[in-house]
Protein backbone atom coordinates (compact mmCIF):
# COMPACT_ATOMS: atom_id res chain seq x y z
CA UNK A 1 0.00 0.00 0.00
CA UNK A 2 1.62 3.25 -1.16
CA UNK A 3 4.90 1.32 -1.51
CA UNK A 4 4.88 0.18 2.14
CA UNK A 5 4.28 -3.24 3.68
CA UNK A 6 0.78 -3.58 5.14
CA UNK A 7 -1.07 -6.73 6.21
CA UNK A 8 0.29 -10.27 6.32
CA UNK A 9 3.62 -10.83 4.60
CA UNK A 10 7.21 -12.07 4.58
CA UNK A 11 10.40 -10.01 4.37
CA UNK A 12 13.85 -11.45 3.77
CA UNK A 13 16.61 -9.18 5.09
CA UNK A 14 20.11 -8.73 3.59
CA UNK A 15 21.65 -10.83 6.41
CA UNK A 16 19.36 -13.76 5.49
CA UNK A 17 16.97 -13.38 8.43
CA UNK A 18 13.25 -13.65 7.68
CA UNK A 19 10.24 -12.00 9.31
CA UNK A 20 6.84 -13.58 8.71
CA UNK A 21 3.79 -11.90 10.13
CA UNK A 22 1.76 -8.71 10.17
CA UNK A 23 2.91 -5.32 8.93
CA UNK A 24 1.61 -1.78 9.31
CA UNK A 25 3.14 1.10 7.35
CA UNK A 26 6.41 -0.81 6.75
CA UNK A 27 6.82 -1.81 10.44
CA UNK A 28 6.30 -5.19 12.08
CA UNK A 29 3.00 -4.88 13.93
CA UNK A 30 0.80 -7.66 15.33
CA UNK A 31 1.68 -11.35 15.53
CA UNK A 32 4.87 -12.46 13.82
CA UNK A 33 8.10 -14.42 13.98
CA UNK A 34 11.67 -13.41 13.12
CA UNK A 35 14.05 -16.24 12.17
CA UNK A 36 17.77 -16.23 11.41
CA UNK A 37 19.15 -17.43 8.07
CA UNK A 38 19.21 -21.05 9.31
CA UNK A 39 15.51 -20.92 10.30
CA UNK A 40 16.04 -20.72 14.07
CA UNK A 41 13.60 -18.43 15.86
CA UNK A 42 15.13 -15.17 17.06
CA UNK A 43 11.94 -13.52 18.31
CA UNK A 44 8.29 -14.56 18.23
CA UNK A 45 5.23 -12.85 19.62
CA UNK A 46 3.29 -9.62 19.28
CA UNK A 47 5.07 -6.69 17.64
CA UNK A 48 4.42 -2.94 17.93
CA UNK A 49 6.30 -0.31 15.95
CA UNK A 50 8.91 -2.87 14.80
CA UNK A 51 9.66 -4.15 18.35
CA UNK A 52 8.56 -7.48 19.83
CA UNK A 53 6.71 -6.20 22.90
CA UNK A 54 5.13 -9.47 23.98
CA UNK A 55 7.53 -12.29 23.16
CA UNK A 56 6.45 -15.94 23.30
CA UNK A 57 8.81 -18.90 23.36
CA UNK A 58 11.95 -20.03 25.13
CA UNK A 59 14.20 -17.27 26.45
CA UNK A 60 16.86 -16.52 29.02
CA UNK A 61 16.16 -13.63 31.38
CA UNK A 62 18.79 -12.25 33.77
CA UNK A 63 17.41 -11.00 37.08
CA UNK A 64 19.27 -9.32 39.91
CA UNK A 65 19.24 -12.53 41.99
CA UNK A 66 19.55 -15.17 39.24
CA UNK A 67 19.01 -16.37 35.68
CA UNK A 68 15.77 -17.84 34.30
CA UNK A 69 15.73 -20.07 31.22
CA UNK A 70 12.48 -21.36 29.82
CA UNK A 71 9.18 -20.42 28.28
CA UNK A 72 7.88 -16.88 28.50
CA UNK A 73 4.72 -15.05 27.55
CA UNK A 74 4.15 -11.31 27.92
CA UNK A 75 7.77 -10.98 29.12
CA UNK A 76 7.06 -13.23 32.15
CA UNK A 77 8.03 -16.84 32.88
CA UNK A 78 5.01 -18.92 31.86
CA UNK A 79 5.13 -22.65 31.23
CA UNK A 80 8.17 -24.81 32.00
CA UNK A 81 11.37 -23.15 33.10
CA UNK A 82 14.28 -23.04 35.50
CA UNK A 83 15.79 -20.28 37.59
CA UNK A 84 19.26 -20.62 39.05
CA UNK A 85 19.94 -18.17 41.85
CA UNK A 86 23.33 -16.55 42.46
CA UNK A 87 23.73 -18.56 45.70
CA UNK A 88 23.50 -21.82 43.68
CA UNK A 89 19.91 -22.73 44.62
CA UNK A 90 17.50 -23.44 41.78
CA UNK A 91 13.84 -24.03 40.98
CA UNK A 92 12.77 -26.03 37.95
CA UNK A 93 9.12 -26.52 37.15
CA UNK A 94 5.95 -24.77 36.14
CA UNK A 95 5.42 -21.01 36.03
CA UNK A 96 2.44 -18.75 35.40
CA UNK A 97 2.63 -14.98 34.99
CA UNK A 98 6.13 -14.88 36.48
CA UNK A 99 5.30 -16.96 39.58
CA UNK A 100 6.17 -20.53 40.50
CA UNK A 101 3.05 -22.70 40.34
CA UNK A 102 2.09 -26.33 39.90
CA UNK A 103 4.77 -29.01 39.95
CA UNK A 104 8.40 -28.17 40.45
CA UNK A 105 11.63 -28.96 42.30
CA UNK A 106 13.57 -26.55 44.48
CA UNK A 107 17.20 -27.46 45.12
N, C-alpha and C positions, 0 to 999 in steps of 0.2 A: 504494500500500500504506500503510494508516494515514494517508492524506492526504499522503503524500510520494512524490516521483518515484523509481521503482525500475525498472530494466531499460532497454530501448531506447526512446528518445523524443525529442521536439522541444520546445524552449521558446523562445518569442518574448519578448524583454525589452522594457521600456517604451521604450528608445532605438531599437528596431527591429532590434537584433542578434538572431541566431538561433543556438542551439546544437542540434546534432543528434548524438546518440550515446548512450552508456550513462550511467545514473544509479544512484546508491546512496544511499539515505536523503537525498534532495533535494540531493545534490552530484554534480557531474560526476565520473565515475569509470569508467575503461576508455577504449576508443577513441572519439574524437569530434572534431567540427569546430565552431568558432565563427566565424560570418560576420557582417560588418557589415550594415546595412540595405540596402546596394546588392548584397549577395551576395558581396563580396570576402572571402577567407579572412583572418581575424585570427590564429587559432591552430588548428593541427591536430596531432593526435598522441594520446598516451596521457595520461589525466588521473587524478590522485589527489587526493582531498579538495578538489575544485573548482579545482585548479591543473594546468596542462599541464606535466607533469614530463618528458616525452619528446617534444618537438615534432618534426614532420616537415614539410618544405616549404622554401620559399625564405625566408631570413632575412638580416639584417645583424647581425653580431656585432662589437663593438668590443673589441679587444685592446690591451694596453699598447703594442705596437709597430706596430699597424696596424688596418685595418678589413677584415673578410671579408664578402662578399656572395655568397650562393649557397645551394645545397641543404644542409640539415642533417638529421641523424637522431641521436637520443639526445644532443642538445645539442652535437654535433660536426659539423664540415664533412664531408659525405659526398655524393658525386656531383659535379656540375659547380659550380665556384665560382671566385671571384677574391679575392685578398687584396692590398691596396695598403698598403705599409709607409710609415711616417712619413717615411722618407728619399726617397720617390718610387718606389722599386723596386716591382715587382708580380709576382705569379704567378697565371696563369689556367689552369685545367685541371681534372684529376680529383683527387678527394680520397676517402680512406677512413678512417673513425674518427679524423678530425682531422689526418691526415697526407697530404702530397702523394704521389700515386701515379699510375701510368699516364702518359697523354699530358698535356703542359702546356707553357706558355711562361713563362719567367722573363725579365723586362725590368728 
